[in-house]
Amino acid sequence: MILLRLYPLLVWRRQVQVRTARLVSSVRG
């Protein structure tokens, strides 16, 4: 049951990481 509550948080964190990675790459590129 806890996993169901944590899963959206993990997905959100993954999206934030991908977004920041793209932002950094675009700034560096």
Secondary structure, DSSP 8 states (H G I E B T S, - for coil): -HHHHHHHHHHHHHHHHHHHHHHHHHHH-
